[in-house]
């Protein structure tokens, strides 16, 4: 069955093959048995629904789904809804972080058959059994590119045993997380265990926007001082889109660019009052 996959926006994970289309039907349309419109973010649902209607003008079987609609995710096919090289070897997470959508959308963690890829996007690979993790590392050793653990490691689950496995792999990047001040202690311990990778390969997701601008900046600086590179992410709730003002956007932009961070850590950053508009 020939399937066209349609996406409301292009991201770094969007497939690039000829049957993956971003937006409206093109002038020259490929033959296909069905069209699947995939929506990842709730704020893109109006556009996804508009696209579904647009594609129905030319194809009789058009289906709308994706993470934003709670579509089942009990299997993974490489290259279908994410670009070549990305793999999911598990779904779900056993944590219940109040800001995270994964437990509600995907449920408790469950292991999937290990499919090839070098960009591991699992929500919490380290919650998988050790046997599964070793299977993932063995798969990664056979890939043409160095491993990127962009799904992120839970810092409190990083161990000497894990560090030993990573030391035998070609690794381009490991992502950790520090979404609260309470996560900093575990982060520092994880960075210490993985210090052989060096700062350039140790990245850290830092969700900001649920505290004051000053508190967010202090946590970002603490992450940098721990020995890894922060990657600031502005918080967005599932049911609305927050339009952050320039001060927040500038903070997130600065702490997503390593060169800017290096310059900033030698001086002092001046912040201004914060104004946030919530769009219902």
C-alpha contacts under 8 A as a table, 3 or more apart, distances in Angstrom:
res1	aa1	res2	aa2	distance
1	X	32	X	7.65
1	X	33	X	6.06
1	X	34	X	7.91
2	X	31	X	7.74
2	X	32	X	4.88
2	X	33	X	5.29
2	X	34	X	6.82
3	X	19	X	7.11
3	X	32	X	5.57
3	X	33	X	6.00
3	X	34	X	5.11
3	X	35	X	5.64
3	X	36	X	7.11
4	X	19	X	4.86
4	X	20	X	6.04
4	X	21	X	7.34
4	X	32	X	6.48
4	X	34	X	6.46
4	X	35	X	4.72
4	X	36	X	6.23
5	X	19	X	6.26
5	X	20	X	4.87
5	X	21	X	6.20
5	X	35	X	5.87
5	X	36	X	4.87
5	X	37	X	5.87
5	X	38	X	6.98
5	X	80	X	7.85
5	X	81	X	7.37
6	X	20	X	5.97
6	X	21	X	4.83
6	X	22	X	5.64
6	X	23	X	6.77
6	X	35	X	7.13
6	X	36	X	6.06
6	X	37	X	4.54
6	X	38	X	6.06
7	X	10	X	7.00
7	X	14	X	7.92
7	X	20	X	7.71
7	X	21	X	6.30
7	X	22	X	4.74
7	X	23	X	6.25
7	X	37	X	5.98
7	X	38	X	5.44
7	X	39	X	6.39
7	X	48	X	7.31
8	X	22	X	5.83
8	X	23	X	5.47
8	X	37	X	8.00
8	X	38	X	7.61
8	X	39	X	6.66
8	X	44	X	6.71
8	X	47	X	6.16
8	X	48	X	5.50
8	X	51	X	7.38
9	X	22	X	5.91
9	X	23	X	6.96
10	X	13	X	7.84
10	X	14	X	5.81
10	X	22	X	6.31
11	X	14	X	5.35
13	X	82	X	5.17
13	X	83	X	5.37
13	X	86	X	7.78
14	X	81	X	6.87
14	X	82	X	5.13
14	X	83	X	5.32
15	X	20	X	6.01
15	X	79	X	6.35
15	X	80	X	7.20
15	X	81	X	6.39
15	X	82	X	5.09
15	X	83	X	3.80
15	X	84	X	6.73
16	X	20	X	6.09
16	X	83	X	6.46
17	X	20	X	5.55
18	X	21	X	7.36
19	X	30	X	7.67
21	X	24	X	7.91
21	X	25	X	7.89
23	X	51	X	6.73
24	X	51	X	6.12
24	X	54	X	6.66
24	X	55	X	7.12
25	X	29	X	6.75
25	X	54	X	7.16
25	X	55	X	6.09
26	X	29	X	5.71
32	X	35	X	7.36
32	X	59	X	7.94
33	X	59	X	7.89
33	X	61	X	7.10
34	X	59	X	6.88
34	X	60	X	7.33
34	X	61	X	4.84
34	X	62	X	5.86
34	X	63	X	7.82
35	X	55	X	7.64
35	X	59	X	7.22
35	X	61	X	6.24
35	X	62	X	4.62
35	X	63	X	6.24
36	X	62	X	5.90
36	X	63	X	4.93
36	X	64	X	5.99
36	X	65	X	7.38
37	X	48	X	6.74
37	X	51	X	7.54
37	X	52	X	6.36
37	X	62	X	7.34
37	X	63	X	6.08
37	X	64	X	4.80
37	X	65	X	6.23
37	X	66	X	7.68
38	X	48	X	7.42
38	X	64	X	6.31
38	X	65	X	5.23
38	X	66	X	4.67
38	X	67	X	7.85
38	X	81	X	7.64
39	X	42	X	7.54
39	X	44	X	6.67
39	X	45	X	6.55
39	X	48	X	6.22
39	X	64	X	7.83
39	X	65	X	6.21
39	X	66	X	4.83
39	X	67	X	6.37
39	X	68	X	5.72
39	X	69	X	7.43
40	X	44	X	7.55
40	X	66	X	5.71
40	X	67	X	4.86
40	X	68	X	5.01
41	X	44	X	5.44
41	X	45	X	7.06
41	X	67	X	7.12
41	X	68	X	5.21
42	X	45	X	5.37
42	X	68	X	4.96
42	X	69	X	7.81
42	X	238	X	6.37
42	X	239	X	7.10
43	X	46	X	7.29
43	X	239	X	7.83
43	X	240	X	6.91
43	X	241	X	6.57
44	X	47	X	5.45
44	X	48	X	6.16
45	X	48	X	4.91
45	X	49	X	6.04
45	X	68	X	7.28
46	X	49	X	5.22
46	X	50	X	6.23
47	X	50	X	5.01
47	X	51	X	6.13
48	X	51	X	5.04
48	X	52	X	6.21
48	X	64	X	7.61
49	X	52	X	5.07
49	X	53	X	6.52
49	X	64	X	7.37
50	X	53	X	5.30
50	X	54	X	6.32
51	X	54	X	4.89
51	X	55	X	6.13
52	X	55	X	5.30
52	X	56	X	6.20
52	X	62	X	6.51
52	X	63	X	7.23
52	X	64	X	6.59
53	X	56	X	5.07
53	X	57	X	6.89
54	X	57	X	5.68
54	X	58	X	7.86
55	X	58	X	5.65
55	X	59	X	6.16
55	X	62	X	6.95
56	X	59	X	5.06
56	X	60	X	5.96
56	X	61	X	7.27
56	X	62	X	6.01
57	X	60	X	7.75
59	X	62	X	6.59
65	X	68	X	7.29
65	X	69	X	5.47
65	X	70	X	7.48
65	X	71	X	5.84
66	X	69	X	5.51
66	X	70	X	6.47
66	X	71	X	5.22
67	X	70	X	5.02
67	X	71	X	5.75
67	X	105	X	7.16
68	X	71	X	7.71
70	X	105	X	5.67
70	X	106	X	7.94
72	X	106	X	7.65
73	X	76	X	7.29
73	X	91	X	7.27
73	X	106	X	6.99
74	X	91	X	7.34
74	X	112	X	7.56
75	X	112	X	6.72
76	X	87	X	7.75
76	X	88	X	6.54
76	X	89	X	7.87
76	X	112	X	7.72
76	X	115	X	7.81
77	X	80	X	5.74
77	X	81	X	7.99
77	X	115	X	7.82
78	X	81	X	7.81
78	X	82	X	7.24
78	X	83	X	7.72
78	X	84	X	6.51
78	X	85	X	7.55
78	X	86	X	6.97
78	X	87	X	6.34
78	X	115	X	7.10
78	X	116	X	7.57
78	X	117	X	7.79
79	X	82	X	5.31
79	X	83	X	5.02
79	X	84	X	4.70
79	X	85	X	7.50
79	X	86	X	7.45
80	X	83	X	7.39
82	X	86	X	6.50
83	X	86	X	6.06
84	X	117	X	7.48
85	X	116	X	7.55
85	X	117	X	4.39
85	X	118	X	5.48
85	X	119	X	5.83
86	X	117	X	5.31
86	X	118	X	6.28
86	X	119	X	4.53
86	X	120	X	6.10
86	X	121	X	6.73
87	X	115	X	6.43
87	X	116	X	6.55
87	X	117	X	5.13
87	X	118	X	7.05
87	X	119	X	6.04
87	X	120	X	5.24
87	X	121	X	6.05
87	X	122	X	7.75
88	X	91	X	7.20
88	X	112	X	7.75
88	X	114	X	7.72
88	X	115	X	7.45
88	X	120	X	6.10
88	X	121	X	5.41
88	X	122	X	5.17
89	X	111	X	6.29
89	X	112	X	5.08
89	X	113	X	6.30
89	X	114	X	5.10
89	X	115	X	6.72
89	X	120	X	7.61
89	X	122	X	6.26
89	X	125	X	7.83
89	X	136	X	7.60
90	X	109	X	6.85
90	X	110	X	5.62
90	X	111	X	4.31
90	X	112	X	4.96
90	X	122	X	5.70
90	X	123	X	7.56
90	X	124	X	7.89
90	X	125	X	6.92
90	X	128	X	7.64
91	X	106	X	6.47
91	X	108	X	7.80
91	X	109	X	5.54
91	X	110	X	5.54
91	X	111	X	6.61
91	X	112	X	7.32
91	X	122	X	6.49
91	X	123	X	6.68
92	X	102	X	5.97
92	X	103	X	6.01
92	X	105	X	7.86
92	X	106	X	4.67
92	X	107	X	5.11
92	X	108	X	4.97
92	X	109	X	4.09
92	X	110	X	6.39
92	X	123	X	6.51
92	X	124	X	7.63
93	X	96	X	7.89
93	X	102	X	6.61
93	X	103	X	5.84
93	X	106	X	7.63
93	X	107	X	6.64
93	X	108	X	5.02
93	X	109	X	4.36
93	X	110	X	7.98
93	X	123	X	6.47
93	X	124	X	6.08
93	X	127	X	7.64
94	X	103	X	7.09
94	X	107	X	7.70
94	X	108	X	5.01
94	X	109	X	5.66
94	X	127	X	7.74
95	X	103	X	7.29
96	X	100	X	7.33
96	X	103	X	6.47
97	X	100	X	5.46
99	X	237	X	7.29
100	X	103	X	7.25
101	X	104	X	5.65
101	X	105	X	6.11
101	X	238	X	7.44
102	X	105	X	5.13
102	X	106	X	5.45
102	X	107	X	6.90
102	X	123	X	7.76
103	X	106	X	5.44
103	X	107	X	4.48
103	X	108	X	6.26
104	X	107	X	5.69
106	X	109	X	7.89
109	X	124	X	7.92
109	X	127	X	7.48
109	X	128	X	7.58
110	X	128	X	7.62
111	X	128	X	6.70
111	X	132	X	7.60
114	X	135	X	7.44
114	X	136	X	6.62
114	X	139	X	7.80
116	X	139	X	6.52
116	X	140	X	7.54
116	X	143	X	7.54
117	X	120	X	7.11
117	X	139	X	7.99
117	X	140	X	7.06
117	X	143	X	6.75
118	X	140	X	5.92
118	X	143	X	6.22
118	X	144	X	7.96
118	X	145	X	6.37
118	X	146	X	6.65
118	X	147	X	4.85
118	X	148	X	6.20
119	X	147	X	6.04
119	X	148	X	4.74
119	X	149	X	6.01
119	X	150	X	6.54
120	X	147	X	7.51
120	X	148	X	6.17
120	X	149	X	4.90
120	X	150	X	6.02
120	X	151	X	6.10
121	X	149	X	6.56
121	X	150	X	5.49
121	X	151	X	3.92
121	X	152	X	7.47
122	X	125	X	5.46
122	X	151	X	4.93
122	X	152	X	7.42
123	X	151	X	5.26
123	X	152	X	6.72
124	X	127	X	5.71
124	X	128	X	7.53
124	X	151	X	7.01
124	X	152	X	6.68
124	X	153	X	6.22
124	X	154	X	6.62
125	X	128	X	5.54
125	X	133	X	7.11
125	X	151	X	7.89
125	X	152	X	7.77
125	X	153	X	6.73
126	X	129	X	7.70
126	X	133	X	7.21
126	X	153	X	6.36
126	X	154	X	6.73
126	X	157	X	6.31
126	X	158	X	7.61
127	X	157	X	7.76
128	X	132	X	6.22
128	X	133	X	6.49
129	X	132	X	5.22
129	X	133	X	6.38
130	X	133	X	4.99
130	X	134	X	6.12
131	X	134	X	5.22
131	X	135	X	6.25
132	X	135	X	4.98
132	X	136	X	6.32
133	X	136	X	5.05
133	X	137	X	6.32
134	X	137	X	5.02
134	X	138	X	6.16
134	X	165	X	7.95
135	X	138	X	5.12
135	X	139	X	6.23
136	X	139	X	5.06
136	X	140	X	6.16
137	X	140	X	5.00
137	X	141	X	6.24
137	X	165	X	7.36
137	X	166	X	7.93
137	X	169	X	7.53
138	X	141	X	5.17
138	X	142	X	6.94
139	X	142	X	5.48
139	X	143	X	6.94
140	X	143	X	5.25
140	X	146	X	7.84
140	X	147	X	6.39
140	X	169	X	7.71
141	X	169	X	6.26
141	X	170	X	7.37
143	X	146	X	7.35
145	X	170	X	7.93
146	X	169	X	7.80
146	X	170	X	4.80
146	X	171	X	4.93
146	X	172	X	5.33
147	X	169	X	7.68
147	X	170	X	6.18
147	X	171	X	4.64
147	X	172	X	5.57
147	X	173	X	6.90
148	X	171	X	6.36
148	X	172	X	5.47
148	X	173	X	4.80
148	X	174	X	6.10
149	X	152	X	5.85
149	X	153	X	7.55
149	X	173	X	6.18
149	X	174	X	4.90
149	X	175	X	6.03
150	X	173	X	7.40
150	X	174	X	6.55
150	X	175	X	5.56
151	X	175	X	7.06
152	X	174	X	6.88
152	X	175	X	4.56
152	X	176	X	5.11
152	X	177	X	6.96
153	X	157	X	7.56
153	X	158	X	7.35
153	X	174	X	7.48
153	X	175	X	6.19
153	X	176	X	5.01
153	X	177	X	7.35
154	X	157	X	5.55
154	X	158	X	6.94
154	X	176	X	6.32
154	X	177	X	6.94
155	X	158	X	5.44
155	X	176	X	6.09
155	X	177	X	7.00
155	X	186	X	5.52
155	X	187	X	5.32
155	X	189	X	7.73
155	X	190	X	5.44
156	X	186	X	5.23
156	X	187	X	7.34
156	X	190	X	7.09
158	X	162	X	6.32
158	X	163	X	7.44
158	X	190	X	5.67
158	X	193	X	7.61
159	X	162	X	5.18
159	X	163	X	6.27
159	X	190	X	7.62
159	X	193	X	7.16
160	X	163	X	4.96
160	X	164	X	6.19
160	X	193	X	6.57
161	X	164	X	5.19
161	X	165	X	6.60
162	X	165	X	5.19
162	X	166	X	6.30
163	X	166	X	5.13
163	X	167	X	6.08
163	X	193	X	6.46
163	X	194	X	6.00
164	X	167	X	5.14
164	X	168	X	6.79
165	X	168	X	5.45
165	X	169	X	6.81
166	X	169	X	5.07
166	X	170	X	7.71
166	X	171	X	7.23
167	X	170	X	7.85
167	X	196	X	7.75
171	X	174	X	7.49
171	X	197	X	7.97
171	X	201	X	7.63
172	X	201	X	5.90
173	X	200	X	7.78
173	X	201	X	4.40
173	X	202	X	5.97
173	X	203	X	6.87
174	X	201	X	6.12
174	X	202	X	5.23
174	X	203	X	5.99
175	X	202	X	6.19
175	X	203	X	4.61
175	X	204	X	5.15
175	X	205	X	6.78
176	X	187	X	7.32
176	X	202	X	7.58
176	X	203	X	6.18
176	X	204	X	4.51
176	X	205	X	6.18
177	X	183	X	7.74
177	X	187	X	7.30
177	X	204	X	4.85
177	X	205	X	4.54
177	X	206	X	5.98
178	X	181	X	7.13
178	X	183	X	5.16
178	X	184	X	6.06
178	X	187	X	6.84
178	X	204	X	6.76
178	X	205	X	6.33
178	X	206	X	5.22
178	X	207	X	7.38
178	X	223	X	7.49
179	X	183	X	6.78
179	X	205	X	7.29
179	X	206	X	5.04
179	X	207	X	4.92
179	X	208	X	7.21
180	X	183	X	5.46
180	X	184	X	7.38
180	X	207	X	7.95
180	X	219	X	7.86
181	X	184	X	5.62
181	X	219	X	6.55
182	X	185	X	6.79
183	X	186	X	5.61
183	X	187	X	6.19
184	X	187	X	4.90
184	X	188	X	6.16
184	X	222	X	7.66
184	X	223	X	7.23
185	X	188	X	5.28
185	X	189	X	6.48
186	X	189	X	5.16
186	X	190	X	6.18
187	X	190	X	5.09
187	X	191	X	6.09
187	X	223	X	7.94
187	X	226	X	7.59
188	X	191	X	5.13
188	X	192	X	6.14
188	X	226	X	5.51
188	X	227	X	7.85
189	X	192	X	5.08
189	X	193	X	6.40
190	X	193	X	5.14
190	X	194	X	6.21
191	X	194	X	5.01
191	X	195	X	5.53
191	X	202	X	7.55
191	X	226	X	7.05
191	X	227	X	6.62
191	X	228	X	7.12
192	X	195	X	5.07
193	X	196	X	7.81
194	X	197	X	5.91
194	X	198	X	7.81
195	X	198	X	5.42
195	X	199	X	7.52
195	X	227	X	7.88
197	X	200	X	7.70
197	X	201	X	5.80
197	X	202	X	6.78
198	X	201	X	5.79
198	X	202	X	6.47
198	X	227	X	7.88
198	X	228	X	7.80
199	X	202	X	5.09
199	X	203	X	7.52
199	X	227	X	5.63
199	X	228	X	4.69
199	X	229	X	6.40
200	X	203	X	7.39
200	X	228	X	7.16
200	X	229	X	6.95
201	X	228	X	7.81
202	X	227	X	7.82
202	X	228	X	4.96
202	X	229	X	6.27
203	X	228	X	5.46
203	X	229	X	4.67
203	X	230	X	5.84
203	X	231	X	6.86
204	X	223	X	7.45
204	X	228	X	6.64
204	X	229	X	5.97
204	X	230	X	4.70
204	X	231	X	5.69
205	X	230	X	6.06
205	X	231	X	4.85
205	X	232	X	6.13
205	X	233	X	6.95
206	X	220	X	7.02
206	X	230	X	6.35
206	X	231	X	5.79
206	X	232	X	4.79
206	X	233	X	5.93
207	X	232	X	5.92
207	X	233	X	4.71
207	X	234	X	5.85
207	X	235	X	5.94
208	X	211	X	7.01
208	X	216	X	5.79
208	X	232	X	6.66
208	X	233	X	5.97
208	X	234	X	5.10
208	X	235	X	5.82
208	X	252	X	7.99
209	X	212	X	7.20
209	X	213	X	7.40
209	X	216	X	7.27
209	X	234	X	5.65
209	X	235	X	5.46
209	X	248	X	7.58
210	X	235	X	6.96
211	X	215	X	6.29
211	X	216	X	6.42
212	X	215	X	5.17
212	X	216	X	6.22
213	X	216	X	5.15
213	X	217	X	6.22
213	X	248	X	7.02
213	X	271	X	7.34
213	X	274	X	7.09
214	X	217	X	5.17
214	X	218	X	6.19
214	X	271	X	7.22
215	X	218	X	5.06
215	X	219	X	6.32
216	X	219	X	5.27
216	X	220	X	6.28
217	X	220	X	5.04
217	X	221	X	6.17
217	X	251	X	7.49
218	X	221	X	5.15
218	X	222	X	6.18
219	X	222	X	4.93
219	X	223	X	6.21
220	X	223	X	5.14
220	X	224	X	6.39
220	X	230	X	6.34
220	X	232	X	7.60
220	X	255	X	7.25
221	X	224	X	5.08
221	X	225	X	6.16
221	X	265	X	7.50
222	X	225	X	4.98
222	X	226	X	6.18
223	X	226	X	5.10
223	X	227	X	7.06
223	X	228	X	6.46
223	X	229	X	7.12
223	X	230	X	6.12
224	X	227	X	5.64
224	X	228	X	5.43
224	X	229	X	5.59
224	X	230	X	6.16
225	X	228	X	7.37
229	X	258	X	6.91
230	X	255	X	6.31
230	X	256	X	6.69
231	X	255	X	6.05
231	X	256	X	4.73
231	X	257	X	7.90
232	X	252	X	5.14
232	X	253	X	7.55
232	X	255	X	5.58
232	X	256	X	5.61
233	X	252	X	6.47
234	X	252	X	6.80
236	X	240	X	7.44
236	X	241	X	6.12
236	X	242	X	6.14
237	X	240	X	5.97
237	X	241	X	6.82
237	X	242	X	7.72
238	X	241	X	7.90
240	X	278	X	7.30
240	X	279	X	6.17
240	X	280	X	5.49
241	X	278	X	6.43
241	X	279	X	5.58
241	X	280	X	7.14
242	X	276	X	7.20
242	X	277	X	6.21
242	X	278	X	4.66
242	X	279	X	6.02
243	X	276	X	6.32
243	X	277	X	5.31
243	X	278	X	6.02
243	X	279	X	7.02
244	X	247	X	7.96
244	X	248	X	5.96
244	X	249	X	6.45
244	X	275	X	7.22
244	X	276	X	5.06
244	X	277	X	6.47
245	X	248	X	5.68
245	X	249	X	6.35
245	X	274	X	6.85
245	X	275	X	5.75
245	X	276	X	5.79
245	X	277	X	7.66
246	X	249	X	4.95
246	X	250	X	5.84
247	X	250	X	5.20
247	X	251	X	6.19
247	X	271	X	7.04
247	X	272	X	6.53
247	X	273	X	7.65
247	X	274	X	6.53
248	X	251	X	5.06
248	X	252	X	6.22
248	X	274	X	7.29
249	X	252	X	5.18
249	X	253	X	6.04
250	X	253	X	5.03
250	X	254	X	6.02
251	X	254	X	5.26
251	X	255	X	6.21
252	X	255	X	5.28
252	X	256	X	6.22
253	X	256	X	5.26
253	X	257	X	6.73
254	X	257	X	5.58
254	X	260	X	5.72
254	X	261	X	6.54
255	X	258	X	7.18
255	X	260	X	7.19
255	X	261	X	5.99
256	X	261	X	7.95
257	X	260	X	5.39
257	X	261	X	6.35
258	X	261	X	5.00
258	X	262	X	6.25
259	X	262	X	5.27
259	X	263	X	6.48
260	X	263	X	5.20
260	X	264	X	6.03
261	X	264	X	4.94
261	X	265	X	6.02
262	X	265	X	5.50
262	X	266	X	7.03
263	X	266	X	5.82
263	X	267	X	7.29
264	X	267	X	5.39
264	X	268	X	6.72
264	X	269	X	6.87
265	X	268	X	7.25
